[in-house]
Every structure is written in C-alpha cells, then in structure tokens.
Amino acid sequence: MSAPGSNDYERLQQDMLRMRTSSPADRRAFLRQQRNTPRNARTVTMLVAVVYLVGGIGQTVKGAAEHQSGLIIAVTVAATALAGVMFELGRRGRTRLAFAVFVVGMIVLSFVGAL
C-alpha cells in the first residue's frame, strides 16, 4: 500500500477544514458532491452480478459432480439466471430495479431451496 500523494493529502486536509467550519447545509451540499455517479453504480452492479454468475456456475458444476438432487441444481441455475438478469439491467442503467429483482428473487429461491 502506498502513501497518498501530496496533492491528495492537501485536498483531504482542505476538505476536513471545510467540513469543520461550514454550516449543516454546506456540509450536506459538500457530501452530495462526493456521491457515486450513475456510471459507478452500473459498474458495481455489473461486478456483483459477475461474481454471482461465476459462483453460481461453479456451484452448479460442483452439485452436478456430487450428484445432488435436481431441485438444488435447478435453484442454483435459477440464481445464476437472476445474476444474469441483474447484469443486463445494470448494463442498461436500471441499477435500482436490478438490485430489487435480484434480492426478491434470491429470497424466493431461498424459500424454494428450503422446501
């Protein structure tokens, strides 16, 4: 891990001084500027989806090799498909919808898997 450059350090010091000496409204405006952009949100959504895709494919292959029941393999394939849907929606800029579909789908699949 490397130390931040001198410009980064100075910027952080200025930001901290600005936060200490500003009014609450100015602090909110300052923090609003530092939020993630929609592009960052799309990138994170797609990265999470890829992680779940790879994990789902790996778990499906592992389950098939261990001769697990068809229901378990079907649930993992469905979870992998949900990750694919999340990736596609995230790629198209629908990150909130992608996250909601993924979470609701995983909750439903967890109930199906528990049966």
Secondary structure by P-SEA (a helix, b strand, c coil): cccccaaaaaaaaaaaaaaacccaaaaaaaaaaacccaaaaaaaaaaaaaaaaaaaaaaaaaaaaacccaaaaaaaaaaaaaaaaaaaaaaacaaaaaaaaaaaaaaaaaaaaac
